[in-house]
Amino acid sequence: MITDLTLGENIFSSPELSTKMRILHAVDKSLDQITVAEICRNAGISRQTFYRHFESKYDIPWWYSIFCRQFYLNEIGRTIDWQTGYYHHIRLIAQERDFFRESIQYSINTPFGQTIMPENRKTVLLDTLENYRHVPVTDNLRFIVEVFSKLECEVLNDWFRSDEPTDLARWTDDLVSLVPDRLYRALDISNAETAR
């Protein structure tokens, strides 16, 4: 489980988050092959409860990923560096790696990795550049962020769907090596002036 580092408490202790995690853990095969009725039965909840938390079964993976991003990945360039952000984000997501491996392995009906995740990541990166780092976002930098957001999400999705053992240090180094130099420098918290 994920712990809120500031409070030392399990962040899933709220009833809403506990229910969402029960639903996530109830998915035991590809989202294309499991029905909402099966998920509800596995989770011991009603359909009404399911739909109070998710509009569709395909919302489950991106909800968890976006939820986890707030703790480390979205903090890159705001409060932490690239290495720290990637390492701890991968660590959090890896706690539910079996879910990702099962649920989106063959899924063709969800825009999980192609639109929702890259769009969310692009929005956060642009916000960090403009509102936290006060870096002017030119058309070229916007292009870099857009392309990089897609690449980063694709790599993470591939890793978590694969059978490859989780290697936090190597995956962190590999992800950092993919960051375009201009974007890396713009979000380098060790020297904010270098980015300008």
C-alpha positions in Angstrom: 0.0 0.0 0.0 1.0 3.6 -0.5 1.8 5.7 2.5 1.4 9.4 2.7 5.0 10.4 3.6 4.0 13.6 5.3 1.5 12.0 7.7 2.8 8.5 7.8 -0.6 7.1 7.1 -2.0 4.8 4.4 -3.5 7.1 1.8 -6.0 4.5 0.9 -7.7 4.5 4.3 -10.6 6.7 3.1 -13.7 4.7 2.1 -13.7 6.0 -1.4 -10.1 5.1 -2.1 -10.5 1.7 -0.4 -13.5 0.9 -2.7 -11.6 2.0 -5.8 -8.7 -0.3 -4.8 -11.1 -3.2 -4.2 -12.5 -2.7 -7.7 -8.9 -2.6 -9.1 -8.0 -5.8 -7.3 -11.2 -7.5 -8.6 -9.9 -7.3 -12.2 -8.3 -10.6 -12.8 -8.1 -10.7 -16.6 -8.0 -8.4 -19.6 -10.5 -5.5 -19.4 -11.7 -6.7 -22.9 -12.6 -10.1 -21.4 -14.1 -9.2 -18.0 -17.5 -7.7 -17.5 -18.5 -5.1 -15.0 -20.8 -7.7 -13.4 -17.7 -10.0 -12.9 -15.7 -7.1 -11.4 -18.6 -6.3 -9.0 -18.9 -10.0 -8.0 -15.1 -10.3 -7.4 -15.1 -7.0 -5.4 -18.3 -7.8 -3.4 -20.0 -4.6 -4.5 -23.1 -3.6 -6.4 -23.1 -2.2 -9.9 -24.3 1.1 -8.5 -21.2 1.3 -6.3 -19.0 0.5 -9.3 -20.6 3.3 -11.3 -20.3 5.7 -8.4 -16.6 5.4 -8.8 -16.0 4.7 -12.5 -17.8 5.5 -15.7 -16.3 2.4 -17.4 -14.1 -0.6 -16.6 -11.6 1.0 -18.9 -11.2 4.0 -16.5 -9.6 1.8 -13.8 -6.0 1.7 -15.1 -5.7 5.4 -15.9 -7.4 6.4 -12.6 -4.7 4.5 -10.6 -1.8 5.8 -12.8 -3.0 9.4 -12.6 -3.7 9.1 -8.9 -0.1 7.8 -8.3 1.4 10.5 -10.5 0.6 13.2 -8.0 3.1 11.9 -5.4 6.3 11.8 -7.4 6.0 12.0 -11.2 4.1 15.3 -11.2 6.6 16.8 -8.7 9.5 16.5 -11.1 10.8 20.1 -11.6 8.6 21.3 -8.8 10.0 19.8 -5.6 12.2 16.8 -6.8 14.6 15.9 -9.5 14.1 13.5 -12.5 15.8 10.5 -10.9 13.8 10.7 -7.6 10.5 11.3 -9.4 10.9 8.4 -11.8 12.3 6.0 -9.2 9.5 6.5 -6.7 6.8 6.6 -9.4 7.9 3.3 -10.8 8.0 1.9 -7.3 4.4 2.9 -6.6 3.0 1.7 -10.0 5.0 -1.6 -9.6 3.0 -2.4 -6.5 0.1 -3.1 -8.8 2.1 -4.5 -11.7 0.0 -7.7 -11.8 -3.1 -5.6 -12.3 -1.6 -3.8 -15.3 -0.2 -7.0 -16.8 -3.6 -8.7 -16.6 -5.9 -5.8 -17.3 -4.3 -4.0 -20.3 -2.2 -6.8 -21.8 -4.5 -7.3 -24.8 -6.9 -4.4 -24.4 -7.7 -2.7 -27.7 -10.8 -0.7 -26.6 -9.1 1.7 -24.2 -7.2 4.9 -25.0 -5.2 4.3 -21.8 -1.8 4.6 -23.3 -2.5 6.5 -26.4 -4.5 9.6 -25.3 -5.5 9.9 -21.7 -2.1 9.3 -20.1 0.0 11.3 -22.5 -2.5 14.2 -22.4 -2.4 14.3 -18.7 1.4 14.1 -18.6 1.7 16.9 -21.2 -0.6 19.1 -19.2 1.4 18.6 -16.0 4.7 19.2 -17.7 3.5 22.4 -19.4 2.0 23.6 -16.1 5.3 22.9 -14.3 7.3 24.8 -17.0 5.0 27.8 -17.0 3.8 28.2 -13.4 6.5 26.6 -11.3 9.7 27.2 -13.3 8.5 30.3 -15.3 10.0 29.0 -18.5 8.6 30.6 -21.6 6.9 27.7 -23.6 7.8 28.2 -27.3 6.2 26.2 -30.1 9.4 24.1 -30.1 9.3 23.4 -26.4 5.6 22.5 -26.6 6.4 20.1 -29.4 9.2 18.5 -27.3 6.8 18.1 -24.4 4.1 16.6 -26.5 6.3 14.0 -28.2 8.1 13.2 -25.0 4.9 12.7 -23.1 3.8 10.0 -25.6 7.2 8.3 -25.5 7.4 8.3 -21.7 3.9 6.8 -21.4 4.5 4.2 -24.1 7.7 3.0 -22.4 6.1 2.8 -19.0 3.1 0.9 -20.4 5.3 -1.6 -22.2 7.3 -2.2 -19.1 4.4 -2.8 -16.8 2.6 -5.1 -19.3 5.8 -7.1 -19.9 7.0 -10.1 -17.9 10.4 -8.5 -17.4 11.4 -8.3 -13.7 11.0 -4.8 -12.2 14.4 -3.2 -11.9 13.8 0.2 -10.3 17.4 1.5 -10.7 17.8 0.5 -14.4 14.3 1.6 -15.4 14.9 5.0 -13.7 18.2 5.4 -15.6 16.7 4.4 -18.8 13.8 6.8 -18.5 16.1 9.7 -17.5 18.1 9.0 -20.6 15.0 9.5 -22.8 14.3 13.0 -21.5 15.3 15.6 -24.2 18.1 17.7 -22.9 16.2 21.0 -23.2 13.3 19.6 -21.2 15.7 18.0 -18.7 17.5 21.3 -18.1 14.2 23.3 -17.9 13.0 21.1 -15.0 16.4 20.6 -13.3 15.7 21.8 -9.8 19.4 22.0 -8.9 19.8 25.1 -11.1 16.6 26.9 -12.1 18.5 29.6 -14.1 20.1 27.0 -16.4 16.7 26.3 -18.0 16.1 29.8 -19.3 
